């Protein structure tokens, strides 16, 4: 049976958060895809999203867009990512506003039905 030459890093779950920032390149020009990170870590893309989310919650500044994930190298890269993340967050809040309104309407219908 041939020996696999694929280099994968399989850190323990506790080490994954710091490992993700250690493996991310500096600068948008060197961004890496989620699928590449999943291959390197030997895990799913969902696990990568979770690792990135946790690292961000712990204070890591990890930029990500259609080009992949990277550590911002310049003020402009950081500002570009900040604006994108803010826009996504505000969009999510608008989605919640519509859901909240729908819930209020349904609650009103229930009280009338009783």
Protein Blocks (a to p, Z undefined) as FASTA:
>chain_A
ZZdfbdcddddfklmmmmmmmmpcghjkloccfklmmmmnopafklmmmmmmmmmmnopa
cdddfkbccddfbfklmmmmmmmmmmmmmmmmmmmmmmmmmmmmmmmmmmmmZZ
